[in-house]
Amino acid sequence: MNTTFNIASKKLFKSFLVLIVFGAIVLNYSCNEEANLLGADLIPGDDRIDYYYDTTLQFNSFIETQKHFRTRNLTSYYIGLINSSYHGSFEGCMVTQFLPSQRANVFKDANIDSAVLYLNVDTIYGVINSAFKINVYQLDSAISEDPIYYISTDFSNMYSESNKLNNSYRLQGDSIVAFKLSPEFTELLVNNTYADNDTVDSLFTESFKGIAIVPENLAEMGGQLFKINSLSGNSRISVFYDDSLSASYYFSNGNRFGTYKYNLDGSYLESLLENPASENDSLIFLQGLGGVNTKIILNNYINWIDIAKYSIIKAELIVPIFETGESSNYFYPDNLYLAHALTDTTFVSTIDASNSKFFDGTLDATNNQYRFDISRYMQNLLNGKTTDSCMFIKINDLNTEPNRVILKSGDNIKLKVTYTKH
């Protein structure tokens, strides 16, 4: 009997091994099928969990102008001009006092040769083209001590065009913009520079209120912006004498401010801003230095909530770039971020941007797009922890850099969501 039992046991064990192998083959095949059928109903309908890969959620976009900010006594300013059929024109100006160096001497017995305004350039945005004129004017009115100056400040009443000090400018290497100033101004400057250091500031500023650096707006497309470091020792007015002597005047100890002006007349952006506020915009415009940003609204997520509860595995927002054909020297922002509005002027980053190490938002130059991980935000939205389905796309350093980009909107925005429904 024991022999018979052993033989039966061995046969049963072999049959069991066959079943295990068969089961493994079926399981392996099923797993391969799941990978290929992601998005289909992979489990019978009476089960409680399904797996999906979804791109059905839709966004609307609306362009909005940004709030203006103060610019008094900053380290850097952009000066220059850009014209674009999409963005309109952008003009950057700088208004500044200048004061003699405490070490500067007045060489009364030396013959004056010339005076040159030097501006230290940190970066250049756009295509260098000297056809876009930049003019220097002597101020008639002093810059206020109060911090009242915004990017939109109208300072046209602070100078007269008859007090223009230069005829041209030149770029020395890629780090200095130089403006040769008029002989009349040079003579006046030297004659009103006082040797007594105890009274130099007060007496000098009575005679010289400062200068305004203003680009001349032309209809030609293109142009450039120079990022000026106003505190650099290379940013100065230098007076040269025939015997190789020189005296310098600096901006660092005086008051200064910058202005940034957009003119949208005839531009594509103007046509979108003229749309009714409720009309979905066809493109997403982003501009630094007080331009525009865009809010996007997830308009049909409520349909998901009415069906089931969800556990978000990953939610990835993909926004493609709209090509304008402009020069690559008008470079795209390296990073964008998503934010929610707390007030008209206060924004807070989405939960993924502020708390997740996986949030990206960097430029994908290979695929010409920006990608954002918004998994935690989507989880909160679908589970009712937040009802704010509106996000603003913003440029990092938007108050200090002129970067801009146009993105595609509507069905071009892809929100890829992998989740469990139960």
Residue, then its C-alpha position, 0 to 999 in steps of 0.5 A: m500500500n505504501t508503494t502505491f501511495n508513493i507512486a500516486s503522490k509522485k504523479l500528483f506532484k508532477s501534475f501540480l508542477v505542470l499546473i504551476v508552469f501553465g499558470a506562470i505562462v498565462l500570468n506572464y502573457s496577461c501582464n504583457e497584455e496589460a502593458n499594451l492595453l493600458g486604457a482599456d477595461l482590464i478587469p471585469g466590470d463587476d470588480r472595484i478597481d480599473y486602470y486607465y491612461d487618460t488624456t480626455l481632460q480639457f483646458n481653457s486659457f485666458i491671457e491676463t496683464q501682470k501687475h506693475f512693480r517698483t524699480r527704484n535703486l535696483t542693481s540691474y535694468y534692461i535698456g533697448l527696444i524689441n519689435s515683434s508682430y506677435h508681442g508688439s514692441f517692448e521698450g526698456c529705459m533707465v533714469t539715473q543720477f551720477l556723482p563724481s568719485q570721491r577720488a576723482n580730481v578736477f584737472k583745471d589746467a588740462n585740456i578736455d578731450s571728450a566724455v563717454l558714458y559707459l554701461n556695463v552689460d551683463t547679458i544681451y537679449g535679442v539680435i544686436n542691431s545698431a539701427f535701433k537708436i538709444n538716446v541719452y538726455q540730460l534731466d531737467s527734473a530731479i529724481s525723487e527720494d521717495p520710492i514711487y517709481y514703477i515700471s509704468t512711470d511716465f518720466s517724459n516731463m523730466y527731460s527735453e529732447s533738445n537736451k540730447l547728449n549723444n548721436s550714436y552708441r557702440l558695443q565694445g566687445d560684449s560687455i560695454v555699451a559706450f555713448k560719446l557725449s556732446p562737447e557742450f555737456t562735457e565742458l559744463l560737467v567739468n566746470n561744475t565738478y567741485a573739489d571740496n568733497d564735503t559739498v560735492d554731492s549737494l552742489f553737483t546735484e543742483s547743476f546735474k539732475g541726472i540722465a535718461i537713457v531712452p531707445e528710439n522706437l522704430a517700425e523695423m522688426g527685431g532689436q535687442l535689450f542690454k542688461i545694465n549693471s548700474l552698480s558696476g564700476n564699469s558703469r560710469i561717465s568718464v571725462f578724458y583729457d589730452d594728457s591721458l588723465s581722466a575723471s569718472y562719475y558713477f551711478s551707485n551712490g545716486n537715485r535711479f529707476g527703470t521703466y518697461k513699456y509694451n505697445l501692442d498696437g497691431s500685434y497678435l497679442e492685442s487681438l487676443l486681449e480684445n476678445p471678451a473676457s469669457e472667450n477662450d484664447s487660442l494661444i498662451f502668451l508669457q512675458g517677463l518684466g511686466g508683460v502678460n501671463t496666462k491662466i488655464i482652467l481645467n474645465n471638465y474635471i467635475n465629470w470625473i468626480d460624478i463617476a467614481k473616486y480616484s487614486i492618482i498614480k501620476a498626472e503630467l501636464i504637457v504644454p507645447i511651444f508655438e513657433t513664431g519663427e523669430s531668432s533663437n536669440y529671443f530665448y525661451p525661459d529655462n523654467l516655468y511654474l504653475a501657481h494659484a491666485l490668493t489675491d490679485t497680486t499674491f500667488v502661491s505655487t501648486i502643491d507639486a511645485s512647492n513640495s515635490k522633488f519631481f515637479d519639473g517645469t523646465l524647457d524640453a528643447t528636444n520636444n519643444q515643450y514644457r512638462f509639469d508633474i501635478s499628481r498631488y494637485m490632481q489628487n486634491l482636486l478629484n478628492g475635493k480637498t480643493t476646488d481651485s481648477c485654475m492655474f497660472i503659468k508663470i516665468n521664473d524671475l518674471n520681474t527681473e528678466p525679459n524672457r518670453v514664450i508663446l505656448k499652444s492652448g486648447d486641445n494641444i495641452k495634454l494632461k496624461v493621468t494614470y490612476t485607479k478608479h474605485 
